Amino acid sequence: MKLNKVHHIAVICSDYGRSKAFYVDVLGLTVLNEIYRGERDSYKLDLALDGDYILELFSFPEPPARASYPEAAGLRHLAFEVDDVVAAVQELAESGVAAEPIRIDPVTGKRFTFLADPDGLPIELYGR
């Protein structure tokens, strides 16, 4: 078997409107498709980055909280590459989103930082 690429990542949110605004308005992902599944009282939002389908955002009634601190087994974080970490952090701050202090990767020498989505899912921004 040969894997070609990551097809998409699925994220379950506790407040659909708030998370949709974060991923679309703050991070700049593009809506490909949005459906409401009445039988599940659930939204499914397909999001793209530069035209590539990368993220599914789901809502479900009363999802359990994600164990994050201390770190739990499972998905650690989502990581996005940016051209300029400093500029990205400034732009996020203008949208009211705080990021951790910028660090330097000791292996690559590149800048990176972490922020959190509305449900606390860690998101890394990594410099090109």
PyMOL CGO cylinders between C-alpha atoms (Angstrom):
from pymol import cmd
from pymol.cgo import CYLINDER

trace = [
    CYLINDER, 0.00, 0.00, 0.00, 1.18, 3.51, -0.85, 0.3, 1, 1, 1, 1, 1, 1,
    CYLINDER, 1.18, 3.51, -0.85, -0.41, 6.51, 0.83, 0.3, 1, 1, 1, 1, 1, 1,
    CYLINDER, -0.41, 6.51, 0.83, -0.70, 9.51, -1.47, 0.3, 1, 1, 1, 1, 1, 1,
    CYLINDER, -0.70, 9.51, -1.47, -1.44, 12.38, 0.91, 0.3, 1, 1, 1, 1, 1, 1,
    CYLINDER, -1.44, 12.38, 0.91, -3.50, 13.37, 3.91, 0.3, 1, 1, 1, 1, 1, 1,
    CYLINDER, -3.50, 13.37, 3.91, -7.05, 13.59, 2.56, 0.3, 1, 1, 1, 1, 1, 1,
    CYLINDER, -7.05, 13.59, 2.56, -8.61, 15.50, 5.44, 0.3, 1, 1, 1, 1, 1, 1,
    CYLINDER, -8.61, 15.50, 5.44, -8.70, 15.93, 9.20, 0.3, 1, 1, 1, 1, 1, 1,
    CYLINDER, -8.70, 15.93, 9.20, -11.98, 15.89, 11.14, 0.3, 1, 1, 1, 1, 1, 1,
    CYLINDER, -11.98, 15.89, 11.14, -12.59, 18.16, 14.12, 0.3, 1, 1, 1, 1, 1, 1,
    CYLINDER, -12.59, 18.16, 14.12, -15.65, 18.04, 16.38, 0.3, 1, 1, 1, 1, 1, 1,
    CYLINDER, -15.65, 18.04, 16.38, -16.57, 21.39, 17.90, 0.3, 1, 1, 1, 1, 1, 1,
    CYLINDER, -16.57, 21.39, 17.90, -18.78, 22.34, 20.82, 0.3, 1, 1, 1, 1, 1, 1,
    CYLINDER, -18.78, 22.34, 20.82, -20.05, 25.63, 19.34, 0.3, 1, 1, 1, 1, 1, 1,
    CYLINDER, -20.05, 25.63, 19.34, -20.46, 25.35, 15.57, 0.3, 1, 1, 1, 1, 1, 1,
    CYLINDER, -20.46, 25.35, 15.57, -20.89, 29.06, 14.83, 0.3, 1, 1, 1, 1, 1, 1,
    CYLINDER, -20.89, 29.06, 14.83, -17.88, 30.06, 16.91, 0.3, 1, 1, 1, 1, 1, 1,
    CYLINDER, -17.88, 30.06, 16.91, -15.65, 27.36, 15.40, 0.3, 1, 1, 1, 1, 1, 1,
    CYLINDER, -15.65, 27.36, 15.40, -16.82, 28.08, 11.85, 0.3, 1, 1, 1, 1, 1, 1,
    CYLINDER, -16.82, 28.08, 11.85, -15.97, 31.76, 12.33, 0.3, 1, 1, 1, 1, 1, 1,
    CYLINDER, -15.97, 31.76, 12.33, -12.53, 30.84, 13.72, 0.3, 1, 1, 1, 1, 1, 1,
    CYLINDER, -12.53, 30.84, 13.72, -11.54, 28.47, 10.91, 0.3, 1, 1, 1, 1, 1, 1,
    CYLINDER, -11.54, 28.47, 10.91, -13.05, 30.60, 8.11, 0.3, 1, 1, 1, 1, 1, 1,
    CYLINDER, -13.05, 30.60, 8.11, -12.75, 34.22, 9.25, 0.3, 1, 1, 1, 1, 1, 1,
    CYLINDER, -12.75, 34.22, 9.25, -9.60, 34.02, 11.40, 0.3, 1, 1, 1, 1, 1, 1,
    CYLINDER, -9.60, 34.02, 11.40, -7.55, 31.25, 9.78, 0.3, 1, 1, 1, 1, 1, 1,
    CYLINDER, -7.55, 31.25, 9.78, -8.88, 31.93, 6.28, 0.3, 1, 1, 1, 1, 1, 1,
    CYLINDER, -8.88, 31.93, 6.28, -9.99, 28.46, 5.24, 0.3, 1, 1, 1, 1, 1, 1,
    CYLINDER, -9.99, 28.46, 5.24, -12.55, 28.34, 2.41, 0.3, 1, 1, 1, 1, 1, 1,
    CYLINDER, -12.55, 28.34, 2.41, -15.96, 26.69, 2.69, 0.3, 1, 1, 1, 1, 1, 1,
    CYLINDER, -15.96, 26.69, 2.69, -16.40, 23.92, 0.11, 0.3, 1, 1, 1, 1, 1, 1,
    CYLINDER, -16.40, 23.92, 0.11, -19.65, 22.44, 1.40, 0.3, 1, 1, 1, 1, 1, 1,
    CYLINDER, -19.65, 22.44, 1.40, -21.90, 22.84, 4.41, 0.3, 1, 1, 1, 1, 1, 1,
    CYLINDER, -21.90, 22.84, 4.41, -24.74, 20.52, 5.31, 0.3, 1, 1, 1, 1, 1, 1,
    CYLINDER, -24.74, 20.52, 5.31, -27.07, 20.09, 8.25, 0.3, 1, 1, 1, 1, 1, 1,
    CYLINDER, -27.07, 20.09, 8.25, -27.88, 16.48, 9.10, 0.3, 1, 1, 1, 1, 1, 1,
    CYLINDER, -27.88, 16.48, 9.10, -31.21, 16.72, 10.92, 0.3, 1, 1, 1, 1, 1, 1,
    CYLINDER, -31.21, 16.72, 10.92, -31.27, 13.10, 12.01, 0.3, 1, 1, 1, 1, 1, 1,
    CYLINDER, -31.27, 13.10, 12.01, -28.05, 13.71, 13.97, 0.3, 1, 1, 1, 1, 1, 1,
    CYLINDER, -28.05, 13.71, 13.97, -28.66, 17.39, 14.85, 0.3, 1, 1, 1, 1, 1, 1,
    CYLINDER, -28.66, 17.39, 14.85, -25.22, 17.93, 13.35, 0.3, 1, 1, 1, 1, 1, 1,
    CYLINDER, -25.22, 17.93, 13.35, -23.50, 20.23, 10.90, 0.3, 1, 1, 1, 1, 1, 1,
    CYLINDER, -23.50, 20.23, 10.90, -20.68, 19.08, 8.63, 0.3, 1, 1, 1, 1, 1, 1,
    CYLINDER, -20.68, 19.08, 8.63, -18.51, 21.78, 7.10, 0.3, 1, 1, 1, 1, 1, 1,
    CYLINDER, -18.51, 21.78, 7.10, -15.89, 20.91, 4.48, 0.3, 1, 1, 1, 1, 1, 1,
    CYLINDER, -15.89, 20.91, 4.48, -13.01, 23.41, 4.44, 0.3, 1, 1, 1, 1, 1, 1,
    CYLINDER, -13.01, 23.41, 4.44, -10.16, 23.97, 2.00, 0.3, 1, 1, 1, 1, 1, 1,
    CYLINDER, -10.16, 23.97, 2.00, -6.76, 25.64, 2.05, 0.3, 1, 1, 1, 1, 1, 1,
    CYLINDER, -6.76, 25.64, 2.05, -5.64, 27.02, -1.33, 0.3, 1, 1, 1, 1, 1, 1,
    CYLINDER, -5.64, 27.02, -1.33, -8.31, 24.88, -3.00, 0.3, 1, 1, 1, 1, 1, 1,
    CYLINDER, -8.31, 24.88, -3.00, -7.27, 21.64, -1.32, 0.3, 1, 1, 1, 1, 1, 1,
    CYLINDER, -7.27, 21.64, -1.32, -9.87, 19.96, 0.88, 0.3, 1, 1, 1, 1, 1, 1,
    CYLINDER, -9.87, 19.96, 0.88, -8.19, 19.57, 4.28, 0.3, 1, 1, 1, 1, 1, 1,
    CYLINDER, -8.19, 19.57, 4.28, -10.62, 19.85, 7.19, 0.3, 1, 1, 1, 1, 1, 1,
    CYLINDER, -10.62, 19.85, 7.19, -14.07, 18.64, 8.20, 0.3, 1, 1, 1, 1, 1, 1,
    CYLINDER, -14.07, 18.64, 8.20, -15.72, 20.54, 11.01, 0.3, 1, 1, 1, 1, 1, 1,
    CYLINDER, -15.72, 20.54, 11.01, -18.52, 18.68, 12.79, 0.3, 1, 1, 1, 1, 1, 1,
    CYLINDER, -18.52, 18.68, 12.79, -20.99, 19.71, 15.42, 0.3, 1, 1, 1, 1, 1, 1,
    CYLINDER, -20.99, 19.71, 15.42, -22.79, 17.25, 17.66, 0.3, 1, 1, 1, 1, 1, 1,
    CYLINDER, -22.79, 17.25, 17.66, -25.05, 17.93, 20.62, 0.3, 1, 1, 1, 1, 1, 1,
    CYLINDER, -25.05, 17.93, 20.62, -23.00, 18.03, 23.84, 0.3, 1, 1, 1, 1, 1, 1,
    CYLINDER, -23.00, 18.03, 23.84, -19.74, 16.39, 22.72, 0.3, 1, 1, 1, 1, 1, 1,
    CYLINDER, -19.74, 16.39, 22.72, -17.41, 15.40, 25.59, 0.3, 1, 1, 1, 1, 1, 1,
    CYLINDER, -17.41, 15.40, 25.59, -14.50, 17.72, 26.29, 0.3, 1, 1, 1, 1, 1, 1,
    CYLINDER, -14.50, 17.72, 26.29, -11.15, 16.84, 24.72, 0.3, 1, 1, 1, 1, 1, 1,
    CYLINDER, -11.15, 16.84, 24.72, -8.48, 15.84, 27.20, 0.3, 1, 1, 1, 1, 1, 1,
    CYLINDER, -8.48, 15.84, 27.20, -5.56, 18.13, 26.46, 0.3, 1, 1, 1, 1, 1, 1,
    CYLINDER, -5.56, 18.13, 26.46, -3.75, 19.16, 29.60, 0.3, 1, 1, 1, 1, 1, 1,
    CYLINDER, -3.75, 19.16, 29.60, -1.94, 17.05, 30.61, 0.3, 1, 1, 1, 1, 1, 1,
    CYLINDER, -1.94, 17.05, 30.61, -1.48, 15.80, 27.09, 0.3, 1, 1, 1, 1, 1, 1,
    CYLINDER, -1.48, 15.80, 27.09, -3.67, 12.83, 26.23, 0.3, 1, 1, 1, 1, 1, 1,
    CYLINDER, -3.67, 12.83, 26.23, -2.96, 10.03, 23.77, 0.3, 1, 1, 1, 1, 1, 1,
    CYLINDER, -2.96, 10.03, 23.77, -4.18, 10.75, 20.26, 0.3, 1, 1, 1, 1, 1, 1,
    CYLINDER, -4.18, 10.75, 20.26, -3.95, 13.70, 17.92, 0.3, 1, 1, 1, 1, 1, 1,
    CYLINDER, -3.95, 13.70, 17.92, -1.47, 16.21, 19.38, 0.3, 1, 1, 1, 1, 1, 1,
    CYLINDER, -1.47, 16.21, 19.38, -2.16, 19.25, 17.20, 0.3, 1, 1, 1, 1, 1, 1,
    CYLINDER, -2.16, 19.25, 17.20, -2.87, 20.58, 13.73, 0.3, 1, 1, 1, 1, 1, 1,
    CYLINDER, -2.87, 20.58, 13.73, 0.05, 22.34, 12.07, 0.3, 1, 1, 1, 1, 1, 1,
    CYLINDER, 0.05, 22.34, 12.07, -0.10, 24.93, 9.31, 0.3, 1, 1, 1, 1, 1, 1,
    CYLINDER, -0.10, 24.93, 9.31, 2.88, 26.37, 7.43, 0.3, 1, 1, 1, 1, 1, 1,
    CYLINDER, 2.88, 26.37, 7.43, 3.03, 30.15, 7.16, 0.3, 1, 1, 1, 1, 1, 1,
    CYLINDER, 3.03, 30.15, 7.16, 5.48, 32.43, 5.36, 0.3, 1, 1, 1, 1, 1, 1,
    CYLINDER, 5.48, 32.43, 5.36, 6.10, 34.65, 8.39, 0.3, 1, 1, 1, 1, 1, 1,
    CYLINDER, 6.10, 34.65, 8.39, 5.29, 33.48, 11.92, 0.3, 1, 1, 1, 1, 1, 1,
    CYLINDER, 5.29, 33.48, 11.92, 5.76, 36.95, 13.42, 0.3, 1, 1, 1, 1, 1, 1,
    CYLINDER, 5.76, 36.95, 13.42, 3.32, 38.52, 10.94, 0.3, 1, 1, 1, 1, 1, 1,
    CYLINDER, 3.32, 38.52, 10.94, 0.84, 35.68, 11.45, 0.3, 1, 1, 1, 1, 1, 1,
    CYLINDER, 0.84, 35.68, 11.45, 0.90, 36.16, 15.23, 0.3, 1, 1, 1, 1, 1, 1,
    CYLINDER, 0.90, 36.16, 15.23, 0.32, 39.90, 14.79, 0.3, 1, 1, 1, 1, 1, 1,
    CYLINDER, 0.32, 39.90, 14.79, -2.60, 39.25, 12.45, 0.3, 1, 1, 1, 1, 1, 1,
    CYLINDER, -2.60, 39.25, 12.45, -4.11, 36.77, 14.91, 0.3, 1, 1, 1, 1, 1, 1,
    CYLINDER, -4.11, 36.77, 14.91, -3.77, 39.28, 17.74, 0.3, 1, 1, 1, 1, 1, 1,
    CYLINDER, -3.77, 39.28, 17.74, -5.73, 41.81, 15.66, 0.3, 1, 1, 1, 1, 1, 1,
    CYLINDER, -5.73, 41.81, 15.66, -8.52, 39.19, 15.49, 0.3, 1, 1, 1, 1, 1, 1,
    CYLINDER, -8.52, 39.19, 15.49, -8.37, 38.69, 19.26, 0.3, 1, 1, 1, 1, 1, 1,
    CYLINDER, -8.37, 38.69, 19.26, -6.56, 35.34, 19.10, 0.3, 1, 1, 1, 1, 1, 1,
    CYLINDER, -6.56, 35.34, 19.10, -3.57, 34.92, 21.40, 0.3, 1, 1, 1, 1, 1, 1,
    CYLINDER, -3.57, 34.92, 21.40, -0.59, 32.77, 20.49, 0.3, 1, 1, 1, 1, 1, 1,
    CYLINDER, -0.59, 32.77, 20.49, 2.18, 31.44, 22.69, 0.3, 1, 1, 1, 1, 1, 1,
    CYLINDER, 2.18, 31.44, 22.69, 5.57, 33.14, 22.52, 0.3, 1, 1, 1, 1, 1, 1,
    CYLINDER, 5.57, 33.14, 22.52, 7.37, 32.37, 19.26, 0.3, 1, 1, 1, 1, 1, 1,
    CYLINDER, 7.37, 32.37, 19.26, 10.04, 29.71, 19.59, 0.3, 1, 1, 1, 1, 1, 1,
    CYLINDER, 10.04, 29.71, 19.59, 12.85, 28.48, 17.36, 0.3, 1, 1, 1, 1, 1, 1,
    CYLINDER, 12.85, 28.48, 17.36, 12.94, 24.80, 16.35, 0.3, 1, 1, 1, 1, 1, 1,
    CYLINDER, 12.94, 24.80, 16.35, 16.41, 23.64, 17.49, 0.3, 1, 1, 1, 1, 1, 1,
    CYLINDER, 16.41, 23.64, 17.49, 16.64, 21.15, 14.62, 0.3, 1, 1, 1, 1, 1, 1,
    CYLINDER, 16.64, 21.15, 14.62, 15.51, 23.31, 11.68, 0.3, 1, 1, 1, 1, 1, 1,
    CYLINDER, 15.51, 23.31, 11.68, 16.15, 26.81, 13.04, 0.3, 1, 1, 1, 1, 1, 1,
    CYLINDER, 16.15, 26.81, 13.04, 12.65, 27.84, 11.95, 0.3, 1, 1, 1, 1, 1, 1,
    CYLINDER, 12.65, 27.84, 11.95, 10.13, 29.83, 13.98, 0.3, 1, 1, 1, 1, 1, 1,
    CYLINDER, 10.13, 29.83, 13.98, 6.94, 28.30, 15.32, 0.3, 1, 1, 1, 1, 1, 1,
    CYLINDER, 6.94, 28.30, 15.32, 4.19, 28.99, 17.80, 0.3, 1, 1, 1, 1, 1, 1,
    CYLINDER, 4.19, 28.99, 17.80, 0.98, 27.48, 19.14, 0.3, 1, 1, 1, 1, 1, 1,
    CYLINDER, 0.98, 27.48, 19.14, -2.51, 28.83, 19.56, 0.3, 1, 1, 1, 1, 1, 1,
    CYLINDER, -2.51, 28.83, 19.56, -5.81, 27.12, 20.31, 0.3, 1, 1, 1, 1, 1, 1,
    CYLINDER, -5.81, 27.12, 20.31, -9.08, 26.84, 18.43, 0.3, 1, 1, 1, 1, 1, 1,
    CYLINDER, -9.08, 26.84, 18.43, -12.29, 27.73, 20.31, 0.3, 1, 1, 1, 1, 1, 1,
    CYLINDER, -12.29, 27.73, 20.31, -12.37, 24.27, 21.93, 0.3, 1, 1, 1, 1, 1, 1,
    CYLINDER, -12.37, 24.27, 21.93, -8.72, 24.31, 22.98, 0.3, 1, 1, 1, 1, 1, 1,
    CYLINDER, -8.72, 24.31, 22.98, -7.40, 22.12, 20.14, 0.3, 1, 1, 1, 1, 1, 1,
    CYLINDER, -7.40, 22.12, 20.14, -3.73, 23.08, 19.75, 0.3, 1, 1, 1, 1, 1, 1,
    CYLINDER, -3.73, 23.08, 19.75, -2.83, 24.60, 16.39, 0.3, 1, 1, 1, 1, 1, 1,
    CYLINDER, -2.83, 24.60, 16.39, 0.80, 25.12, 15.42, 0.3, 1, 1, 1, 1, 1, 1,
    CYLINDER, 0.80, 25.12, 15.42, 1.99, 27.76, 12.98, 0.3, 1, 1, 1, 1, 1, 1,
    CYLINDER, 1.99, 27.76, 12.98, 5.37, 26.80, 11.51, 0.3, 1, 1, 1, 1, 1, 1,
    CYLINDER, 5.37, 26.80, 11.51, 7.55, 29.10, 9.41, 0.3, 1, 1, 1, 1, 1, 1,
    CYLINDER, 7.55, 29.10, 9.41, 8.50, 28.26, 5.88, 0.3, 1, 1, 1, 1, 1, 1,
]
cmd.load_cgo(trace, "trace")
